Amino acid sequence: AAAGISEGDYGYVNYIFTRESGWSTTASNGTYYGLGQTNLAKLSDACPNWESDPICQIRLFNSYAVERYGSWAAAYEFWISSHWW
């Protein structure tokens, strides 16, 4: 809630972050980083303390979900069909 996620979206956020990073703020696959996995430049620009700031990361990925997919539900549906987002 502190990051601006509505309670109705918690399940979608949890599903995506669990699969992308296991909820580790420092997760990396070598190319992408953080809870939702994005490039390091974007993550560090938005969240200077990204390694220890899950709230900032959630805000960043919330903006991404809404801008790219229109909602967390749509982001979840895309993830289900593509196994990435």
Jmol script that loads the backbone (N, CA, C; Angstrom):
load data "model"
ATOM      1  N   ALA A   1       0.828  -1.203   0.000  1.00  0.00           N
ATOM      2  CA  ALA A   1       0.000   0.000   0.000  1.00  0.00           C
ATOM      3  C   ALA A   1       0.867   1.260   0.000  1.00  0.00           C
ATOM      4  N   ALA A   2       2.001   1.223   0.697  1.00  0.00           N
ATOM      5  CA  ALA A   2       2.881   2.393   0.774  1.00  0.00           C
ATOM      6  C   ALA A   2       3.433   2.791  -0.597  1.00  0.00           C
ATOM      7  N   ALA A   3       3.447   1.861  -1.521  1.00  0.00           N
ATOM      8  CA  ALA A   3       3.969   2.125  -2.861  1.00  0.00           C
ATOM      9  C   ALA A   3       2.870   2.504  -3.848  1.00  0.00           C
ATOM     10  N   GLY A   4       1.618   2.574  -3.383  1.00  0.00           N
ATOM     11  CA  GLY A   4       0.528   2.980  -4.250  1.00  0.00           C
ATOM     12  C   GLY A   4      -0.170   1.845  -4.977  1.00  0.00           C
ATOM     13  N   ILE A   5       0.053   0.628  -4.550  1.00  0.00           N
ATOM     14  CA  ILE A   5      -0.611  -0.523  -5.155  1.00  0.00           C
ATOM     15  C   ILE A   5      -1.955  -0.719  -4.461  1.00  0.00           C
ATOM     16  N   SER A   6      -3.009  -0.854  -5.240  1.00  0.00           N
ATOM     17  CA  SER A   6      -4.309  -1.093  -4.629  1.00  0.00           C
ATOM     18  C   SER A   6      -4.399  -2.551  -4.165  1.00  0.00           C
ATOM     19  N   GLU A   7      -5.162  -2.747  -3.118  1.00  0.00           N
ATOM     20  CA  GLU A   7      -5.279  -4.077  -2.525  1.00  0.00           C
ATOM     21  C   GLU A   7      -5.751  -5.113  -3.542  1.00  0.00           C
ATOM     22  N   GLY A   8      -6.594  -4.721  -4.453  1.00  0.00           N
ATOM     23  CA  GLY A   8      -7.086  -5.638  -5.469  1.00  0.00           C
ATOM     24  C   GLY A   8      -6.009  -6.114  -6.440  1.00  0.00           C
ATOM     25  N   ASP A   9      -4.881  -5.412  -6.477  1.00  0.00           N
ATOM     26  CA  ASP A   9      -3.780  -5.786  -7.376  1.00  0.00           C
ATOM     27  C   ASP A   9      -2.685  -6.591  -6.687  1.00  0.00           C
ATOM     28  N   TYR A  10      -2.758  -6.766  -5.375  1.00  0.00           N
ATOM     29  CA  TYR A  10      -1.698  -7.457  -4.645  1.00  0.00           C
ATOM     30  C   TYR A  10      -1.387  -8.833  -5.229  1.00  0.00           C
ATOM     31  N   GLY A  11      -2.385  -9.587  -5.580  1.00  0.00           N
ATOM     32  CA  GLY A  11      -2.167 -10.930  -6.121  1.00  0.00           C
ATOM     33  C   GLY A  11      -1.401 -10.905  -7.432  1.00  0.00           C
ATOM     34  N   TYR A  12      -1.712  -9.941  -8.289  1.00  0.00           N
ATOM     35  CA  TYR A  12      -1.011  -9.819  -9.572  1.00  0.00           C
ATOM     36  C   TYR A  12       0.446  -9.426  -9.357  1.00  0.00           C
ATOM     37  N   VAL A  13       0.650  -8.447  -8.485  1.00  0.00           N
ATOM     38  CA  VAL A  13       2.006  -7.991  -8.172  1.00  0.00           C
ATOM     39  C   VAL A  13       2.810  -9.143  -7.574  1.00  0.00           C
ATOM     40  N   ASN A  14       2.217  -9.836  -6.633  1.00  0.00           N
ATOM     41  CA  ASN A  14       2.903 -10.949  -5.987  1.00  0.00           C
ATOM     42  C   ASN A  14       3.279 -12.019  -7.011  1.00  0.00           C
ATOM     43  N   TYR A  15       2.374 -12.352  -7.889  1.00  0.00           N
ATOM     44  CA  TYR A  15       2.637 -13.384  -8.897  1.00  0.00           C
ATOM     45  C   TYR A  15       3.825 -12.988  -9.774  1.00  0.00           C
ATOM     46  N   ILE A  16       3.796 -11.761 -10.291  1.00  0.00           N
ATOM     47  CA  ILE A  16       4.859 -11.312 -11.196  1.00  0.00           C
ATOM     48  C   ILE A  16       6.194 -11.189 -10.467  1.00  0.00           C
ATOM     49  N   PHE A  17       6.219 -10.544  -9.315  1.00  0.00           N
ATOM     50  CA  PHE A  17       7.483 -10.359  -8.603  1.00  0.00           C
ATOM     51  C   PHE A  17       8.049 -11.681  -8.092  1.00  0.00           C
ATOM     52  N   THR A  18       7.192 -12.597  -7.704  1.00  0.00           N
ATOM     53  CA  THR A  18       7.674 -13.899  -7.260  1.00  0.00           C
ATOM     54  C   THR A  18       8.401 -14.610  -8.391  1.00  0.00           C
ATOM     55  N   ARG A  19       7.854 -14.542  -9.583  1.00  0.00           N
ATOM     56  CA  ARG A  19       8.469 -15.220 -10.720  1.00  0.00           C
ATOM     57  C   ARG A  19       9.657 -14.465 -11.301  1.00  0.00           C
ATOM     58  N   GLU A  20       9.615 -13.150 -11.239  1.00  0.00           N
ATOM     59  CA  GLU A  20      10.707 -12.351 -11.801  1.00  0.00           C
ATOM     60  C   GLU A  20      11.930 -12.311 -10.890  1.00  0.00           C
ATOM     61  N   SER A  21      11.703 -12.218  -9.579  1.00  0.00           N
ATOM     62  CA  SER A  21      12.843 -11.980  -8.676  1.00  0.00           C
ATOM     63  C   SER A  21      12.786 -12.730  -7.351  1.00  0.00           C
ATOM     64  N   GLY A  22      11.702 -13.450  -7.103  1.00  0.00           N
ATOM     65  CA  GLY A  22      11.549 -14.044  -5.774  1.00  0.00           C
ATOM     66  C   GLY A  22      11.458 -12.982  -4.688  1.00  0.00           C
ATOM     67  N   TRP A  23      11.016 -11.790  -5.069  1.00  0.00           N
ATOM     68  CA  TRP A  23      10.891 -10.634  -4.175  1.00  0.00           C
ATOM     69  C   TRP A  23      12.243 -10.162  -3.651  1.00  0.00           C
ATOM     70  N   SER A  24      13.307 -10.415  -4.368  1.00  0.00           N
ATOM     71  CA  SER A  24      14.631  -9.922  -3.981  1.00  0.00           C
ATOM     72  C   SER A  24      14.890  -8.593  -4.694  1.00  0.00           C
ATOM     73  N   THR A  25      15.123  -7.542  -3.927  1.00  0.00           N
ATOM     74  CA  THR A  25      15.396  -6.237  -4.528  1.00  0.00           C
ATOM     75  C   THR A  25      16.687  -6.244  -5.329  1.00  0.00           C
ATOM     76  N   THR A  26      17.589  -7.156  -5.033  1.00  0.00           N
ATOM     77  CA  THR A  26      18.880  -7.209  -5.717  1.00  0.00           C
ATOM     78  C   THR A  26      18.951  -8.309  -6.769  1.00  0.00           C
ATOM     79  N   ALA A  27      17.834  -8.909  -7.099  1.00  0.00           N
ATOM     80  CA  ALA A  27      17.823  -9.987  -8.097  1.00  0.00           C
ATOM     81  C   ALA A  27      18.365  -9.483  -9.430  1.00  0.00           C
ATOM     82  N   SER A  28      19.071 -10.363 -10.113  1.00  0.00           N
ATOM     83  CA  SER A  28      19.615 -10.035 -11.429  1.00  0.00           C
ATOM     84  C   SER A  28      19.699 -11.299 -12.263  1.00  0.00           C
ATOM     85  N   ASN A  29      19.429 -11.153 -13.548  1.00  0.00           N
ATOM     86  CA  ASN A  29      19.643 -12.277 -14.457  1.00  0.00           C
ATOM     87  C   ASN A  29      20.826 -11.971 -15.376  1.00  0.00           C
ATOM     88  N   GLY A  30      21.610 -10.964 -15.015  1.00  0.00           N
ATOM     89  CA  GLY A  30      22.756 -10.558 -15.805  1.00  0.00           C
ATOM     90  C   GLY A  30      22.468  -9.373 -16.697  1.00  0.00           C
ATOM     91  N   THR A  31      21.205  -9.178 -17.042  1.00  0.00           N
ATOM     92  CA  THR A  31      20.799  -8.072 -17.896  1.00  0.00           C
ATOM     93  C   THR A  31      19.799  -7.163 -17.195  1.00  0.00           C
ATOM     94  N   TYR A  32      18.896  -7.755 -16.427  1.00  0.00           N
ATOM     95  CA  TYR A  32      17.824  -7.017 -15.767  1.00  0.00           C
ATOM     96  C   TYR A  32      17.912  -7.198 -14.260  1.00  0.00           C
ATOM     97  N   TYR A  33      17.418  -6.191 -13.543  1.00  0.00           N
ATOM     98  CA  TYR A  33      17.608  -6.129 -12.104  1.00  0.00           C
ATOM     99  C   TYR A  33      16.324  -5.772 -11.368  1.00  0.00           C
ATOM    100  N   GLY A  34      16.308  -6.116 -10.091  1.00  0.00           N
ATOM    101  CA  GLY A  34      15.251  -5.688  -9.195  1.00  0.00           C
ATOM    102  C   GLY A  34      14.040  -6.591  -9.159  1.00  0.00           C
ATOM    103  N   LEU A  35      13.036  -6.137  -8.432  1.00  0.00           N
ATOM    104  CA  LEU A  35      11.825  -6.921  -8.195  1.00  0.00           C
ATOM    105  C   LEU A  35      11.127  -7.331  -9.474  1.00  0.00           C
ATOM    106  N   GLY A  36      11.017  -6.413 -10.406  1.00  0.00           N
ATOM    107  CA  GLY A  36      10.299  -6.694 -11.645  1.00  0.00           C
ATOM    108  C   GLY A  36      11.199  -6.882 -12.842  1.00  0.00           C
ATOM    109  N   GLN A  37      12.509  -6.749 -12.629  1.00  0.00           N
ATOM    110  CA  GLN A  37      13.522  -6.939 -13.658  1.00  0.00           C
ATOM    111  C   GLN A  37      13.438  -5.889 -14.761  1.00  0.00           C
ATOM    112  N   THR A  38      14.280  -4.895 -14.664  1.00  0.00           N
ATOM    113  CA  THR A  38      14.431  -3.857 -15.690  1.00  0.00           C
ATOM    114  C   THR A  38      15.911  -3.554 -15.832  1.00  0.00           C
ATOM    115  N   ASN A  39      16.268  -2.740 -16.811  1.00  0.00           N
ATOM    116  CA  ASN A  39      17.694  -2.453 -16.984  1.00  0.00           C
ATOM    117  C   ASN A  39      18.201  -1.610 -15.815  1.00  0.00           C
ATOM    118  N   LEU A  40      19.462  -1.775 -15.521  1.00  0.00           N
ATOM    119  CA  LEU A  40      20.048  -1.145 -14.345  1.00  0.00           C
ATOM    120  C   LEU A  40      20.013   0.371 -14.413  1.00  0.00           C
ATOM    121  N   ALA A  41      20.202   0.949 -15.593  1.00  0.00           N
ATOM    122  CA  ALA A  41      20.175   2.408 -15.710  1.00  0.00           C
ATOM    123  C   ALA A  41      18.811   2.966 -15.319  1.00  0.00           C
ATOM    124  N   LYS A  42      17.751   2.356 -15.823  1.00  0.00           N
ATOM    125  CA  LYS A  42      16.403   2.815 -15.490  1.00  0.00           C
ATOM    126  C   LYS A  42      16.126   2.639 -14.004  1.00  0.00           C
ATOM    127  N   LEU A  43      16.521   1.499 -13.454  1.00  0.00           N
ATOM    128  CA  LEU A  43      16.283   1.217 -12.043  1.00  0.00           C
ATOM    129  C   LEU A  43      17.061   2.169 -11.152  1.00  0.00           C
ATOM    130  N   SER A  44      18.333   2.371 -11.430  1.00  0.00           N
ATOM    131  CA  SER A  44      19.145   3.230 -10.573  1.00  0.00           C
ATOM    132  C   SER A  44      18.799   4.713 -10.740  1.00  0.00           C
ATOM    133  N   ASP A  45      18.336   5.117 -11.924  1.00  0.00           N
ATOM    134  CA  ASP A  45      17.876   6.498 -12.095  1.00  0.00           C
ATOM    135  C   ASP A  45      16.625   6.769 -11.257  1.00  0.00           C
ATOM    136  N   ALA A  46      15.702   5.834 -11.269  1.00  0.00           N
ATOM    137  CA  ALA A  46      14.448   6.000 -10.525  1.00  0.00           C
ATOM    138  C   ALA A  46      14.627   5.779  -9.034  1.00  0.00           C
ATOM    139  N   CYS A  47      15.520   4.878  -8.682  1.00  0.00           N
ATOM    140  CA  CYS A  47      15.701   4.480  -7.282  1.00  0.00           C
ATOM    141  C   CYS A  47      17.192   4.441  -6.945  1.00  0.00           C
ATOM    142  N   PRO A  48      17.779   5.565  -6.551  1.00  0.00           N
ATOM    143  CA  PRO A  48      19.215   5.590  -6.270  1.00  0.00           C
ATOM    144  C   PRO A  48      19.661   4.540  -5.254  1.00  0.00           C
ATOM    145  N   ASN A  49      18.798   4.201  -4.313  1.00  0.00           N
ATOM    146  CA  ASN A  49      19.100   3.164  -3.313  1.00  0.00           C
ATOM    147  C   ASN A  49      18.345   1.883  -3.639  1.00  0.00           C
ATOM    148  N   TRP A  50      18.269   1.552  -4.928  1.00  0.00           N
ATOM    149  CA  TRP A  50      17.427   0.453  -5.395  1.00  0.00           C
ATOM    150  C   TRP A  50      17.689  -0.868  -4.684  1.00  0.00           C
ATOM    151  N   GLU A  51      18.928  -1.117  -4.294  1.00  0.00           N
ATOM    152  CA  GLU A  51      19.241  -2.400  -3.660  1.00  0.00           C
ATOM    153  C   GLU A  51      18.552  -2.586  -2.307  1.00  0.00           C
ATOM    154  N   SER A  52      18.205  -1.484  -1.664  1.00  0.00           N
ATOM    155  CA  SER A  52      17.589  -1.564  -0.336  1.00  0.00           C
ATOM    156  C   SER A  52      16.260  -0.822  -0.243  1.00  0.00           C
ATOM    157  N   ASP A  53      15.677  -0.483  -1.392  1.00  0.00           N
ATOM    158  CA  ASP A  53      14.444   0.317  -1.376  1.00  0.00           C
ATOM    159  C   ASP A  53      13.323  -0.354  -2.174  1.00  0.00           C
ATOM    160  N   PRO A  54      12.651  -1.329  -1.564  1.00  0.00           N
ATOM    161  CA  PRO A  54      11.583  -2.010  -2.287  1.00  0.00           C
ATOM    162  C   PRO A  54      10.407  -1.095  -2.623  1.00  0.00           C
ATOM    163  N   ILE A  55      10.129  -0.111  -1.789  1.00  0.00           N
ATOM    164  CA  ILE A  55       8.996   0.787  -2.052  1.00  0.00           C
ATOM    165  C   ILE A  55       9.229   1.561  -3.345  1.00  0.00           C
ATOM    166  N   CYS A  56      10.408   2.109  -3.523  1.00  0.00           N
ATOM    167  CA  CYS A  56      10.723   2.822  -4.750  1.00  0.00           C
ATOM    168  C   CYS A  56      10.617   1.890  -5.953  1.00  0.00           C
ATOM    169  N   GLN A  57      11.140   0.686  -5.820  1.00  0.00           N
ATOM    170  CA  GLN A  57      11.051  -0.266  -6.926  1.00  0.00           C
ATOM    171  C   GLN A  57       9.603  -0.599  -7.262  1.00  0.00           C
ATOM    172  N   ILE A  58       8.791  -0.806  -6.251  1.00  0.00           N
ATOM    173  CA  ILE A  58       7.383  -1.125  -6.507  1.00  0.00           C
ATOM    174  C   ILE A  58       6.698   0.042  -7.206  1.00  0.00           C
ATOM    175  N   ARG A  59       7.011   1.259  -6.799  1.00  0.00           N
ATOM    176  CA  ARG A  59       6.447   2.434  -7.488  1.00  0.00           C
ATOM    177  C   ARG A  59       6.870   2.461  -8.955  1.00  0.00           C
ATOM    178  N   LEU A  60       8.140   2.199  -9.204  1.00  0.00           N
ATOM    179  CA  LEU A  60       8.638   2.171 -10.578  1.00  0.00           C
ATOM    180  C   LEU A  60       7.913   1.114 -11.403  1.00  0.00           C
ATOM    181  N   PHE A  61       7.809  -0.091 -10.869  1.00  0.00           N
ATOM    182  CA  PHE A  61       7.158  -1.162 -11.622  1.00  0.00           C
ATOM    183  C   PHE A  61       5.648  -0.968 -11.703  1.00  0.00           C
ATOM    184  N   ASN A  62       5.072  -0.265 -10.740  1.00  0.00           N
ATOM    185  CA  ASN A  62       3.655   0.081 -10.838  1.00  0.00           C
ATOM    186  C   ASN A  62       3.430   1.004 -12.040  1.00  0.00           C
ATOM    187  N   SER A  63       4.288   2.003 -12.180  1.00  0.00           N
ATOM    188  CA  SER A  63       4.182   2.900 -13.336  1.00  0.00           C
ATOM    189  C   SER A  63       4.344   2.120 -14.635  1.00  0.00           C
ATOM    190  N   TYR A  64       5.289   1.225 -14.664  1.00  0.00           N
ATOM    191  CA  TYR A  64       5.522   0.405 -15.855  1.00  0.00           C
ATOM    192  C   TYR A  64       4.282  -0.423 -16.195  1.00  0.00           C
ATOM    193  N   ALA A  65       3.720  -1.094 -15.205  1.00  0.00           N
ATOM    194  CA  ALA A  65       2.552  -1.945 -15.436  1.00  0.00           C
ATOM    195  C   ALA A  65       1.383  -1.135 -15.993  1.00  0.00           C
ATOM    196  N   VAL A  66       1.136   0.023 -15.412  1.00  0.00           N
ATOM    197  CA  VAL A  66       0.005   0.840 -15.838  1.00  0.00           C
ATOM    198  C   VAL A  66       0.265   1.468 -17.209  1.00  0.00           C
ATOM    199  N   GLU A  67       1.475   1.977 -17.429  1.00  0.00           N
ATOM    200  CA  GLU A  67       1.787   2.616 -18.715  1.00  0.00           C
ATOM    201  C   GLU A  67       1.824   1.604 -19.863  1.00  0.00           C
ATOM    202  N   ARG A  68       2.436   0.456 -19.642  1.00  0.00           N
ATOM    203  CA  ARG A  68       2.591  -0.515 -20.731  1.00  0.00           C
ATOM    204  C   ARG A  68       1.341  -1.359 -20.961  1.00  0.00           C
ATOM    205  N   TYR A  69       0.705  -1.795 -19.862  1.00  0.00           N
ATOM    206  CA  TYR A  69      -0.405  -2.737 -19.983  1.00  0.00           C
ATOM    207  C   TYR A  69      -1.767  -2.155 -19.639  1.00  0.00           C
ATOM    208  N   GLY A  70      -1.777  -1.036 -18.955  1.00  0.00           N
ATOM    209  CA  GLY A  70      -3.033  -0.422 -18.566  1.00  0.00           C
ATOM    210  C   GLY A  70      -3.482  -0.779 -17.167  1.00  0.00           C
ATOM    211  N   SER A  71      -2.986  -1.910 -16.661  1.00  0.00           N
ATOM    212  CA  SER A  71      -3.342  -2.348 -15.308  1.00  0.00           C
ATOM    213  C   SER A  71      -2.457  -3.523 -14.908  1.00  0.00           C
ATOM    214  N   TRP A  72      -2.451  -3.806 -13.623  1.00  0.00           N
ATOM    215  CA  TRP A  72      -1.729  -4.990 -13.150  1.00  0.00           C
ATOM    216  C   TRP A  72      -2.403  -6.266 -13.643  1.00  0.00           C
ATOM    217  N   ALA A  73      -3.711  -6.246 -13.742  1.00  0.00           N
ATOM    218  CA  ALA A  73      -4.424  -7.437 -14.234  1.00  0.00           C
ATOM    219  C   ALA A  73      -3.992  -7.751 -15.662  1.00  0.00           C
ATOM    220  N   ALA A  74      -3.867  -6.736 -16.493  1.00  0.00           N
ATOM    221  CA  ALA A  74      -3.433  -6.943 -17.875  1.00  0.00           C
ATOM    222  C   ALA A  74      -1.967  -7.370 -17.929  1.00  0.00           C
ATOM    223  N   ALA A  75      -1.139  -6.820 -17.042  1.00  0.00           N
ATOM    224  CA  ALA A  75       0.264  -7.243 -16.969  1.00  0.00           C
ATOM    225  C   ALA A  75       0.353  -8.709 -16.585  1.00  0.00           C
ATOM    226  N   TYR A  76      -0.470  -9.116 -15.641  1.00  0.00           N
ATOM    227  CA  TYR A  76      -0.531 -10.515 -15.216  1.00  0.00           C
ATOM    228  C   TYR A  76      -0.947 -11.415 -16.380  1.00  0.00           C
ATOM    229  N   GLU A  77      -1.978 -11.027 -17.098  1.00  0.00           N
ATOM    230  CA  GLU A  77      -2.443 -11.826 -18.242  1.00  0.00           C
ATOM    231  C   GLU A  77      -1.337 -11.975 -19.290  1.00  0.00           C
ATOM    232  N   PHE A  78      -0.605 -10.888 -19.530  1.00  0.00           N
ATOM    233  CA  PHE A  78       0.503 -10.959 -20.473  1.00  0.00           C
ATOM    234  C   PHE A  78       1.566 -11.921 -19.952  1.00  0.00           C
ATOM    235  N   TRP A  79       1.886 -11.822 -18.654  1.00  0.00           N
ATOM    236  CA  TRP A  79       2.904 -12.698 -18.071  1.00  0.00           C
ATOM    237  C   TRP A  79       2.484 -14.154 -18.210  1.00  0.00           C
ATOM    238  N   ILE A  80       1.235 -14.449 -17.943  1.00  0.00           N
ATOM    239  CA  ILE A  80       0.731 -15.832 -18.054  1.00  0.00           C
ATOM    240  C   ILE A  80       0.937 -16.374 -19.459  1.00  0.00           C
ATOM    241  N   SER A  81       0.683 -15.562 -20.461  1.00  0.00           N
ATOM    242  CA  SER A  81       0.790 -16.045 -21.840  1.00  0.00           C
ATOM    243  C   SER A  81       2.223 -16.015 -22.381  1.00  0.00           C
ATOM    244  N   SER A  82       3.065 -15.143 -21.842  1.00  0.00           N
ATOM    245  CA  SER A  82       4.413 -14.956 -22.401  1.00  0.00           C
ATOM    246  C   SER A  82       5.552 -15.391 -21.479  1.00  0.00           C
ATOM    247  N   HIS A  83       5.275 -15.492 -20.191  1.00  0.00           N
ATOM    248  CA  HIS A  83       6.275 -15.833 -19.162  1.00  0.00           C
ATOM    249  C   HIS A  83       7.339 -14.759 -19.016  1.00  0.00           C
ATOM    250  N   TRP A  84       6.984 -13.549 -19.351  1.00  0.00           N
ATOM    251  CA  TRP A  84       7.782 -12.353 -19.097  1.00  0.00           C
ATOM    252  C   TRP A  84       6.822 -11.172 -19.206  1.00  0.00           C
ATOM    253  N   TRP A  85       7.303 -10.018 -18.849  1.00  0.00           N
ATOM    254  CA  TRP A  85       6.459  -8.837 -18.981  1.00  0.00           C
ATOM    255  C   TRP A  85       7.292  -7.653 -19.354  1.00  0.00           C
TER     256      TRP A  85
END
end "model"
wireframe off; spacefill off
backbone 0.3
color backbone group
